[in-house]
Amino acid sequence: MKTLTKQDMLDYVTGATILGCGGGGGAEGGIRMINEAFDGGYEFKLADLSELPDDDILCIV
């Protein structure tokens, strides 16, 4: 499992903005949410399904 940095998350927003060029809005909302989450002490983790217990509840994005 990898803990994602703020820069990792901002890079994901950049990639999603490029790949979603047909719609979905601008990057500003995503950047704002990332800043708010990190300012609030939240962290993001990237995990392979094999690393998680069978009874975990997941949100797949």
Summary of the structure (lengths in Angstrom):
residues: 61
radius of gyration: 13.5
end to end distance: 16.3
largest distance: 36.8
contacts: 100
relative contact order: 0.21
helix: 48%
strand: 10%
